[in-house]
Amino acid sequence: MKYVSTRGSAPALDFEGVTLAGLAQDGGLYLPAEWPQFDAAEIAAMAGLPYAELATRVMLPFVGNSLSEDELGDLCAQAYLRFAHDAVTPLVQMNERQWLLELFHGPTLAFKDVALQLLGLLFEKFLARSGKRLTIVGATSGDTGSAAIDAVAGREGVEIFMLHPKGRVSDVQRRQMTTVRSPNVHNIAIDGSFDDAQAMVKRMFVDDALTGDLHIGAVNSINWARLMAQVVYYFAAGLQLGAPHRAAAYAVPTGNFGDVFAGYVAQKMGLPIEQLIVATNVNDILHRALSSGDYSAGTVTPTATPSMDIQVSSNFERLLFDCGGRDASALAEQMRSFDANRTMQLTNAQRQSAADIFTSSRADADDMARALRWAHDGAGQTLDPHTAIGLHAALTSELSPSVPIVTLATAHPAKFPEAVERATGMRPALPARVGDLFAREEYFTELPGEYETVRDFVRSNAAR
């Protein structure tokens, strides 16, 4: 299995190479040169497998010669040991049509754990082979940071510098990052938005002053290996709802587009998916792009769903590449224009191809609160506000009533207690395994939102 850049001028790499590289040298994102395919019989044979075995089966075509099936199976078994539910990503029925896919049973209570617990192990294994060190730089709108830090804290050969926008993540999200005391963990609070932090991270990958000195890697969903691991839970849910003989739809609260793009990959691999519903808050660049072709970045509006307060969704580039006929030179020019002007119009081919599987929905604060109350009062489920954005999209879908709709529950409600309490009158408690979070001491560095300052901090504090 070879991987190619969406912008066409970076070298093709194998799975080990793309895992350690993160972003391509030309600024693009890596994708498989072709999508692996499962036929109906192969998908049917996956029914009933324990999650780690299912993960091994689904991901094996992507790893090529980088890992044997036994090696991948061992890593998957290790990755999911710390999940609080034996099913890892249990599927819960809300009514005759609506379902929840609970992705928050990992150590940091968010869906990012499902992929990042595996990614930390992949880093450690590949670095041990080469004897090299990896300096991870990442940006987080909340959950990626804590999940990535938990996954790599104390691991050999790797250290992490995680940027978060100061004052724009929840107290629980921040503390899950900043209370981890490990010599290979560096937390940075920057003045600015998540988009500012993400732009800095992307710039570091192509900054010769940094890459000439350090081997830079990524844990954001720009890293293919992380996105690959998210494909598995679409298969897990689809199989429980009757795949390959029955298709389901998925409503996905979306910021950086990685979680819902994983569903697109599952569909490309043969999983029957009726529709992928991209659920946004008022920072609705993805809704505008999919509904009208207008991919124009505005000003980020802070909301009660901070992980979705994004105006530039990195993984959308992967979809534009695939839906545009994989024309890398055209996509590179399209992205250069967007980087310069902060606006882009999707081509007819991109819009039409995306419309075959995607639709979108926008929710404001009132929509979110109504969905929280519907789940709490009508279905006995307490959701986090991001999941409520997804549920709003599911409840307002115009799909046939015969199609089951799965809302991806992306975080434990206790990560956002104020928003949940305002809508439902009930304040969710943290699970016992993280119940002492607010008693722990915090460690982080505050920096201005200036690229050179942040880059120099990384360079001067990174281990050699």
N, C-alpha and C positions, 0 to 999 in steps of 0.2 A: 504494500500500500504506500503510494507516494502522495505527498501533499503539495498543493500549489498555492501561490499567493493570489489574492483577488486583484492585485495590481500588476501582476505578470512579470516583473523584472527581478524578483528574488529567486534564489535557487530552490528547486524542489527538494523536499526533505522527507525522511522517514518519520515514523511516529515518535521515536525517541528525540529526533531532532526538533520536531515542532513542539513537543512538550517542554523542552528546555529553552527554545527560542521565544515562545510567546508570540510577539508581533513579528511580522516579516521585515526584512531589511529595507524593503521599498515602502514601508508604512502600511502595507496591506495586511489582510488576515488570511490565515491558512485554512484551506478546505481540502478534503480528499479529492484526488484527481477524478474519481468517479464514485458514485454512491454504491455501496454494497447492497445486495438484494437478498431478501428472504422470500421464499414462496409460501403459499398458504399452509402446506404440510409442515414446513419448518417452524412457522409461527405457532401452529396448533401444538406442536411437540413441546413448546415452551410452557404451556399451561401447567400451573401447580408447582413450578420450580421455586425453591427458596430464593430470596432476593439476590444473594451473592452469586448463586449459580445462574440465575437469569442475567445478571449483569455481565458475567463472563461470556455467556452465549451471545448477547447482543453486541458487546464491544470487541469480541475477538477479531472480526474482520478488519477493524480499524488499526490494530496494533502491528499487523504484518509480522516481520521477523524480529521486531524489537523485544517481544515477550513470547514465551511459549504459553500454551493454554494452561498448563499447571502453574506457571508463574503468575499469570493474570488472575487465575482462580484464587491463589493464595493471597494476593493483594486485595482482592475484593472481599474475601473472608475477613481479613484484618480490618478493612475500612469500615465495616458496618457493625463491629463488635460493640461500639459505645452508643449505639442507638437504643432509645428507651422503649421501642416497640419491636417485637420479633419480626413483624412484616416490613420493617424499615420505613416504607411509605404506604401505610394502610389507607384503604378506600372506605369512605363512610357515606352511607345513604342519608340524604336529607328529606327527600320525598320521592314520589314515584318516578321523577325525572332527574332531579338535581343530586349530584354527588360531590363529595369533597375528597381530594387527594391530599392527605396530610403529609407534608414534607418537612415538618418542624421537630421531628423526634431525635435529631442529632444533638451533639454536645453544646452547640450555641443557639439552638432553638429556631433555626431558619433553614430554608431549602438549600442554601449554599453548602451546608455540611455534606449533603449527599454526594456532591462532586469533589469538594475540597478535601475530605478525609482520604479519598483515593489519590487525589493529585499530590498531596504531601508525601504519600508512600512512593508514588512514581518518581518524584524528584529525588528522594533518598536513594532509590534503587539505581536510577540512571547515573547519579553523581558518584555513587560508590564505584561504578564501573570505570568511570573516566578519571577519577581522582580530582575533579575540578570542584570549584565553589560556584554557587549560584546566588546572586543578589537579586531578590525579588523586589520590584517596585510596583505598588498597586494603589488604586484609588477606590474609595468606597462611599456609597451613599447610605451605608449603615451595616448591612448584614455580611457583605463579602469580607470586610475587614476582620470581623471577629471570627468568622469561619476559617479564613485563611491563616490567621494567627494561631488559632487552636491547632490547625492541621500541621503547621511547620515548627511550632515552638519546641526548641530543644533538639530538632533533627540535625543530623550530621551534614555538613557541607552546604547548608543553606541558611540565609538570613533574610529578613523581610523588613521593608520600609513601607508602612501603610499610611496613605494620606486620607484624611477625612475633612469635610468642610466644617470649620469651627461653628458650634451652635446649631448645626442643621441635621444632627442625628439625635435619636432619642437617648435619654439617660442610660437606659439598659444597653442599647447598641454601643454607646461610647464606652461604658464601663467594661463590657465584654472584651473590648480591645485593650483598654488602657490599664486594666488590672492584671494583665498577664506579665509576670516578671520573669523574663528569660533574656540572656545576653544576645540572642540572635533576633530579638524583636524590637523594632523602633516605630513608635507611633508619632505621627506628625499631624497637628491640627493647623490647617491653613485658613487664612482669610479668603473667602470666596465660596463658590458653589462646587458641587460635585463635577460639573462640566469643566470648571477651571482645573480641578485636581486631575481629572481624566486626561485633559489636554497636556498637562505637564508630564504625566506618565508616558503617553505616546511619544512625546518629544524626546524623552530620555532614551528611548530605544533607538533613535536615529541621531543621537548626539555623540559625535566622535570623541569629544572630550571625556565622556563617561564610558562609552562602550570600549574605548581603547584600553581602559584601565580595569573595568569590571565586566563579568559575564552577567548580563541583565536578563531576568526572566519575569514572567507574568502569572498572576493567579486570577486576574479578572477574566471574564468570559471571552476576552480576545484570545485566551489560550484554548486551543482546540481540545485538549485532553479534558478540560473542565466541562466544556459543552457536551462532549461525547458522553460523559458519565450521566448527564441529565437526560439523555435520550432514553435511558433504561426505564425510568418510571412511567413514561408514556406506554411502553410495552406492558409494564406491570398492571396499570389500570385497564388498558385495552383488553388484555387477556381476561381479566376478571369480568368484563362486561360483554364478552362473547367473541372477541377477535379470534380467528380471522373472519368469522362468519357474520359479524355485526360491527358496524362502525359507530364510534362515539365522537362527540365534539368536546373541545377543551377551551375553557375560558381562563386566560392567563394574565394576571396582573403584571404589567410590563413596564420596565424602565429602560434597560440597556439592550433589550430584545434577545438576550441569550436564552432565557428559559423557554420562550415560545418558538425560537428558531430550532431548539432541540426537538420540539414536536414536528416541525417541518422535516427534519432529518429522519425522524421515525416514520413519517409518511412516505418519504423517498425510499426507505428501506423495505416498504411493503406493508406496514401497519395500516389497517383501514381507519382513516380519520375523516369524518364528515366535514369538519370545519375547525379552524383555529381562530379563536376570538381574542384579538389583542385588546386588552382592557387598560386604558390610561386614566390618569387623573387630569386635572386642568392643564398640566404640562403635556400637551396633547400632540406633539409633533408626529408621533406614529399614527395616531388616528387621522390627522390631516393628510399624511402621506398616503395611507391606504385608501382613504375615502375620496380624495380629490387629486392625489399626485403631488401635493405641495409639501415638500420636505424643507421647511424654513425654520431655522432656530430663532426662538424669541428669548425673552428674559425668563429665568427660572422663577416660578412662584412657590415659595415655601408652603407646604401643606402638612396635614397630619399623616401623610404617607410619604415620608422622606426618601425612601428607596426608589420612588418613582419621580422624584423631582429632578428630572433630566430633560434636556433639550436636544442633546446629541446622542443617539443610540448607536454605540459602536457596532454591534452585531448586525445592524440593518444593512451594512455594506455586504455582508455575506449573502443576504437575500437578493440584493440588487444585482450582484454578480451572477448568481445562479439563475435568476429570472430574466436576466438580460442576455442569455445565451452564452454565458461565461466568456464574454469579450473583455479581457483584462485591460487592454489599452483604452477602450472606450470608458470602462469603469474608472480607471486611473484618472482620466481627464475629468470625468464627472465629479470625482471626489476632490480633485485639485480645485475645481471651480467652487465647490461647496466650502472647502476650507478657506478660500479667499473671500467669498461673498456671503457665507452663512445661509445660503438659499439654494434650492435645487428643485427642478421639476422632474419627476419620474418619467421615463420614456413610456410610450404606449405598450411596448413589449413587457416592460417591468410591471406595469400596472395590471395588465391582463393576466399575466402568469401568476402574480401574487393573488389576484382575485379568485383564482381557481380553488384556493384553500383558505385564504385569510379573509376575515372581516374585522371590524374594529368598533370600539365603544369608548365613550368619554363619560366620566363621572365627576361631579363636583362634590363638595362636602356634604350637601344634603342627600345626594344619591348614596354616598358611602354610609351615612348614618342610617338611612332607611334599610339598606342591606344588612347592616349590623343588627338592627332590631328584628328584621325578618328572620334571620338565622337564630337569634337568641329566643325570640318569643314563639316563633312558629316551628322551629326545627330542633330546639334545645341545644344549639351549637353556639359557642362563643368564638368569634373570629377576630383576627387582627384587622386593622383598617385596610391594608393592602389586599388581603383576601376578599374583603368586602367590595372593593372595586371590581375584582374579578366576578364576584357573585352578582353584582348589579348587571354586569354584561351578560351573564348567564340567564338571569331572570328576564331580561328584556330582549333576548334573542328571538329572531323570527323563524328559527328552524322548526321543522316538523316536530310535533309533540312526541313522536315515536323515537326520536334521537336522544339518547341520554347525554347530558352535559356534565362534564367533570370540571369543577373549579379547582385550580391549584391553590392549596392553602399554604402560603409561602412562609409564614412566621407564626410563632406562638403568640397568642393575644397578650400575654404578660409583657411582651417587649414594647407594647404601646398602651399602657394601662389608662392613661388619661383619655385618649380618644374612645376607647371601649367604654369607659365609665360614663362619659358624656352621652353616648348613644343608648346605652342599655341600663345604666344605673348600677351596674355590677363591675367592681374593680378586680380584674383577674390577678391571681397570685403567681409568682414565679415558681416553677417546679422545685422540689426540695434539692435537686442536684446543683442548682445555681442560687439557692435561697440566700446565701451569704454575700451576694454580689455587692451590695451597697456598704458592706463593712470592709471591703478590700481597698487598699491604697491604689491611687491612680498614678501612672507614669506616662507622660507625653510631652512633646516639644511643640510650642506654638511658633509658627513662621508666617511671614507675610505671603500673600499670593503672588510671589515673584519667582519666575522659573529659575533664574540663576541662583537665588538664595537656597531654594529647595534642592536643586541639583548639587550644589556645593556641600550642603549638609549630608546628602547621601554619600558623596564621594569621600568626604573626610571622616565619616563614621563607619563606613563599610570595612569589614574585616578583609584582609588580603590572604 
